[in-house]
Amino acid sequence: MVAKTYGSTVSGVDAILITIEVNVGQGTSFYMVGLPDSAVKESQQRVESALKYFGYRMPRQKVVINLAPADIRKEGSAYDLPIAMGILKASEQVEFAELEEYVIMGELSLDGQLRPIKGVLPIAIEARKKGFKGIILPQPNAAEASIVNNLDVIGVENLEQAIGFLEGELEITPMVTDTRDVFYNSLEDYEFDFADVQGQENIKRAMEIAAAGGHNVIMVGPPGAGKTMLAKRLPSILPPLTLQEALETTKIHSVAGRLGREASLIAQRPFRSPHHTISDVALVGGGGNPQPGEISLAHNGVLFLDELPEFKRTVLEVMRQPLEERRVSISRAKVSVDYPANFMLIASMNPCPCGYYNHPEKECVCGPGVVQRYLNKVSGPLLDRIDLHVEVTPVKFDEMTSTRKAEKSNVIRERVVSGRDRQVERFKEHKEIYCNAMMPSHMVKEVCEINEAGKTLLKTAMERLGLSARAYDRILKVARTIADLSDSENIKVEHLAEAIQYRSLDREGWAG
């Protein structure tokens, strides 16, 4: 007898439906076909032990399991539960009325308990798209799957519960989540607030401009000046996630297995801060079984690289293309997957190895040429892709002890959202563009028009600083954002002047 069950596999951040066909006939062999990897093949032992634990048996006949389509590689242990169900039906131990109405996924332990799996959200989305009644999966994954509406999400703790439900002997209430309610109630749950930062008004201004236009930032300053503190608070002033962005972000974290137990929708913009010892693959994604890297986990949020010159040069160079294209393509001999990587890059670095070059009070002890060599660790092409270069100076004692209340994040966020609204209106006919930083070069000339006085100022700045063509575009984009924050239709000279001051690392002789 042939029985069919349905599972799913994840490719990139999307799911593909897998049909699991089980045939029990004459003979004594066990075959599994359809490009299973070792973890899938080993399910035979887990399934057999789980069936025996609940009083069922593994057929002592020829069992053939086909995972279709056969040209897609099946990986992981999440096929245990659908295989067990297929074997029970094909061997006529149990009669399931609605087996083919559900997508079934779950890893079995030897005593038949179910362990949580990765990639549940894209699998649930695919199940609804293909018209299934519901999805049966481990209880800890039910909250994540219930984000998808119009789909019965049945969370089960063990094999016996799954069998009882499909036989109709056990009633399990589908888990339902009011996605919009969860989303809107969690939007303001930020751990860090700009109100905690005393002084540093010029850096807060730069952060506000960066948030409003989606610009990348590098902060240069001595240890303890507050670079990390400021970076951690950036997500709190970014425009709130839309429901669509929240779903995209949750899908990526689900595929990477980073959501945790009982997790639901991600409602805050992610903040990722990898250590400088990170490898190329861990940053951009990939591996034998491709997984999203840190730049994809930071999608719709912030990627913070602390101590930028300490990162391996190869790691920084592989980031150049994703910064431009806002996605990363992982190509292997047999598979090619795309991961979104639309993030804001915030980097920080000391001005020199000892950390005190240009410090107002402490003296730098680095020898001649050392400062320049240190700065050269960060390549020119990467610096060109960073719109704002900000010098961070230590907070004065008077500012630290001041009782004056600093501006709260939600006040700054209101101005940022107002600036973004102007950009959304400006780019409404361009689906892929929603902030100034995303403008392609041909659009910059059209959107960032400047008057004669502005052209003269920019020409002088370009000649004195020796700026590249890309840096020229960056200055115009930043000036456009400053004008948006000022609610100005045109870019004025003062907007340009402020934008030019954020190219400090381009100044000749900055490092002596």
N, C-alpha and C positions, 0 to 999 in steps of 0.2 A: 504494500500500500504506500502511496506517496502523500506526504503531508506538506503544506506550505505555511511558513511563517514569514514575518517581515521584520527586518532590522534596518540599520542605517550606518553609513560610514561618513566621516568628515573629510572633505577635500578643501584646503584653504580654510575659509570661514563659512562654507556652505556644506550642506549634507547631501548625500546621494542615497537613494533607497536601495536596499539590498534584499533580494528574495532568497530565503533559506529553504531549500527543498530537501526533504528527508525521505529516503526510500528504504524500506525494510523488506528484504526478500530472502531467497534461499542462499545459503552459504554461511561462513563464519567470520568474514573479514569486516574491518572498519575502514572506510575510505572517506577522506574529506578533500574536496576539489573546489577550484574557483579562486586560486591564488591566496590561500590563507598563510599568514606568517606563523612563527613558532608558537606565539601566545594563543592564537586561534586553534592550532592543532592540538595544543595541550588541554583544550577544553574537554576532550574525551574523558580524562581522568577526573576532572572536577565535576562534570555532569554525572558520571557514573556514581561517584561517591555521594553526591547530593540526592540522586534518585533513591539509592539504597537507604539513606538516612530517613526518608519519609515513607519507606515501605514499597517503593516501586522497583523495577528491575531494568537493567540495561539488556536489550535484546541479544540473545546468543545466536544471532543470524547475521546475514550480510547487511551492513548498514552503510548506505552511501549518502553523504551530505554534500550538496552542491550550493555554493554561495554565488549567486548571479547578480549582476553581470560578471562573467568569469575573467574579464580582462582588467578588472580593477583590483588592486592589492587590498586585502582585508587585514587589518592590524588591530592588536589589542585583545582584551579579554571580555569585551562587552557583549559578545555573541553567545555566551554560555546559556543565558535564559531562553532565547528563542530556539536554540538547538535542542535544549531539554524538552521544550514544549512540542517541537516537531517530532522528536523521538517518541514521546508519550502518545501522540496522536497516530503516528505511522505504525506503531506496534499495537495499537488498539487497546492500550491500557486505560485510556481516558477518552471521553467523548467531549470535544469542545465545540460549542455551537457558533461562537463568534471569533474564532482564532484569527481569521484573515481580516478582521475589522480593526485590528490593533497593530501598531508598531511596538515591538517588544525588545527591550535592551536591558542588560544587567550582567554583572560578574558574580558567579556563584562561589561561595566558600565550600569546603568539603562537607560541612554540616547543613548546606542548603540555604544559608543566610546570604543576603544580597549586599554587595559592596557598591558604593557610588562610582559613577563613570564620568568621563569628560565629554564635552561637546553636546550637552543635552539640549540647549536652546536651539541651535541650528537644526538638530534632529526633529524637535517638536514643530518647528516652522515648516520643515519639509513634509512631515506627516500630515499637517493641516492642508498644505498645498496639494498633496496627492489625494485628498478626500477621505482619509482614515477617520474612523469614529473616535479613536483615542490612542493613547500611548501608555504602555505598562512599563514601569521602571523602578529602580530602588527608591525607597522612601526619602532619603536625604536629597535626592535630585528633583523631587516633586515640586518644590517651591519655585525652582528655576524654570521648569517646563510650564508651570501654570501661568507664566507671563503671557503665553500664547493663548488667545481666546478661541472660542468655538472648537475646542478639543478637550475630550475627557482625559484628564491626567490622573492615572491610577498609580499611587505610590504603594509598593508592597515591600515587606521586610524580609520575606523568604520565599522559597520555591512553592511551599504548601499554600501560601496565601494567593499566589499567582494562579495556581491550579484551581483552587476553590472559587476564585473570581470568574475565571473563564468557564468553569463548569456550571456556574450559576448558583452555587451553594453558599458562597460568601459574598455579602454585599459590602462594597467599598465605595464610599462617597468620593467622587472626583474632587481633587483639590482645585479651588477657585481663588484667584488673586485679582483684586481690583487694581490692575496695573497703573492706571492713571492716579488712583488714590495713593498708592505706594510711592509712585514717582514724585508727585507734587509735594507730598509730606516730607520727602527726604532731600529736597532741593537745597535747603538752607543749612544742612547738617555739616558745616565745615569746622574742622578741628582748630585751624589757625586763622587769626584775624589781623589785619594791618593795624588795628588799634593797639596791638601789643608792641609795635615798633616805635620807639622814641627817636625823633630827629629823622635824618636821612630823607628829607623832603624831595630832594632832587632825584633820588633813586626811586622813590615812590611814583614820582611823575613819569619817569622812564618806563616803569612797570605798567602804569596806566595807559601810556601810549602803546606799549607792546600788546597789552590785552585788547585794546580797542581795535588795533589793525591786524592782530594775529602775527606780529613780528617776532623774529628770533632775537635773543639778547645775550651778550656776554658781559659779565661783571668782572672788573679787574680791581683788586684791592688787597690790603694786607690781611693776615689772619685775624679773626675776631672782629672784623668790621661789620659783619652782619649779612654777608652774601647769601649764606644758606638760609638764614632766617627769613630774608626777603623772598627768596625763590619759593620756599614752602608755602608762602601766603598768596602766591600768584593765582592758583586755582579759585581762590575765594572772590576774586574780582573779575574773573572771566564770565562772559554771558552764560546763563544757565543752559544745561544740555537740553536739546529738544528731545521729544520722546523717540524720534527716529535715531538720533545720535546715541541715546542711551541704549537702544536695542543693538546698534552696531557695536558699541563698546562692550556690552555684556556678552555678545556672541564671541568676540575675540578672547575675552577672559575665560569663557566657558570652554572653548577649544583648547586653550592652554592649560586648563585644569586649575585656574587661579581663583575661582569664585568661592570655594570653601563650602562647607555643609550648610544646608538650609538657606543658601544664598538666593537672592531674588535679583531684581533689576538694579543695575549700577546707576545711581542718580547724580553722583558728583563727577566732575571731570577728573580723570586719573592723574596721579602725580608719580612718575617713576624716577628713581634715583639710583642707577646701577653703580657699582664700585668700579674704580678705574682699572681693576685687574680683569674686567669682563673680556670675553673672546668675541671675535667677529660674528660668529654664528649666534651667540647668545644675544648680541645687540640687534642684528638685523633679521634674525630668524633663519631657519633651515635645519640642517642635520639629516641623518639617514631617513628618519621619519619626520618630514618637515613640520616644524612648530613655529608659532609666532615668536618673534624676538621682542626685546624691550621697546623698540621703536613702534611696534604694532600695539603692544600693551599700553603705550602712551597715546594711542589714537584718540583724537578729540580732547586731548589733555596736554600735559606738560612733561617733557623729558628733561631732567636736570642732570647735567654732567658736571660734577664738582671736581676741582683740580684738573681742568681740561688738559694741560700739557703732560700729565702723568698717564693719560690713556695711550695705548699703543697707537702708533701712527696709522697702521693698517686699519685699526678699528674706526678711527675718525674718517679715514678716506672712504670706506665703504658706505658711510652715512651721507656722502655728498649727493648721490643720485636720488635716494628717497627724500631728501630735503627739498629737491626741485620737483619731483614727480608726485610726492605725497602718497606713494605706495611702493611696495617692494615686491619684486618677482623672484621667486626661488625656483630655479630650473635644475632639474636632475635628469639623468638619462631616460628614465621612464615616467617622470611626473613633473609637472610645472604648476606651481600654485602662486596666487597673488594674495598678499595681505595688505590691507589699508594701513597707511602710516602718516596720517594727517595730524601732526603734533607741533606744538611750539617748543623750540629748543631754547633752554636757558642754561648757559654755561657760566662757570666761574673759575677764576684762576688768580694766583698770586702774581704780582708784577715781576718777580724774580725768584730764584731758588730760596733765598733767605726770607723773602716776603715783605721786605721793608723799603724797596725802591720807591722814591717819590713820597715817602711817609713824612708827615709834617713834623714829627718829633724824634722818631728812631732813625738811626743811621743804617744804610744798606752796607753790608760787608762783602758783597759780590765783587769779584775782580772785573777788569776791563773786558768787554765783549761777552761776559757771562749772561747779562740780562738779555742781550739780543739773541744769543743762542737759545736761551730758555723760551723766548717768545716765538722763535722760529720752529719750535716743536709743533706749533699749530700752523698748518699750511695756509698760504694766502687764499687759495680757492675756497677753503672752508670758512675763513674769516669773511670773505666776500658774501657768503650766503647768510651771514648774520647781520641784521639790519641795524641794531643799536649796540654800540660799544659804550659801556658806562663805567666811569671811574668811581669806586666806592672808597670813601675816606672814613676813618674811625669816628664814632660819635663823641662829641665833646662832653665833658663831665656835666656842664650846666644843662645840656639837653637831656642827658641820661636821668638826671635827678629832677627834671621839670615835672610839675604836677599837671601841666596842660594836657588835656585828653587828645590823643591822636585821632585822626579821621578813621571811622570804621570802614570795613571792607564793603558793606552793603551800600554805603554812600558813594564810594568810588565806583562800585559796580553799576550804579544807576547812570553815571556819566559814560561809562564804557558801553553799556547797552544802547544809550542814546546815539553814541558815535557809530556803533555797529548797525543800528537801524538805518542810518543814512547810507551805509555801504550796501546793505541788503537791497534797498530801493534802487541804488545805482546799478547793481549787478543782477537785477531781477531777470533779465533775459539771458543770463549766462549761468547755467545750472551748476557748473563745477566751481564757480567763484562766488564767495560770499564775504570776503574781507580784502582789504587793500594789499596785504602781503601776498595774496594768491594771483595778483594781476600778472599776465604775461607781458613781455617787453613791448609788443606792438600796441597794447592797450594803455601803457603808461603815458605815452605821448598824448594820447587822446584825453585821458582822465585827469592827468596832472599838468595841466597847462599853467605856465608861469609868465608873468609880465617881463618887460625889458629889465627892470631893476632886479628882479629875481634871477634872470639869466646872467646878468653881470656878476651878481654875488656868487652864483653857482660856478661860473667860469673861473673866477678868482680862487675859490675853494678847491676846485678840481686841480688847478695848476699848482697851487701851494702844497696840497696834500698828496699829489700824484695818484689820484683815485682812478680805479678801473671803470670800464663802462658799466659793469654790474653794480659797482658802488654808486654810480650816478643814478641808476634806476632805484636803488634802495633809498637814497636820500629823498627822491621825489615821492616814493610810496609813503615814507615816514612823514614827510611834510603834508601829504594828503590826509593822513590820519590825524595829525595835529590840527589841521583845518576842520576836520569833521568834529573833533572834540570841542572846537571853538564855535561850532555851528556856523562855519563860514563856507560860502559857496565856492569861493576862489582861494587858491594858495597865495598867501601874502608873504612879504619879505621876512617878517618875523617868524612865520612858520618854517620857512626854509632855513633861516639862521639857527633855529632850535634843532632842526633835523641834522644840520651839518655838524653841530657840536657832538652828536652821537656817533661820530666816526673817529674817535680819538686814537684808536690803534693804527689808523692809516697815516697819522701825522709822521712826517719824516723826523727822525731824531727823537721820537717818543721815548725810546729806550737808550737814550744817550748817544 
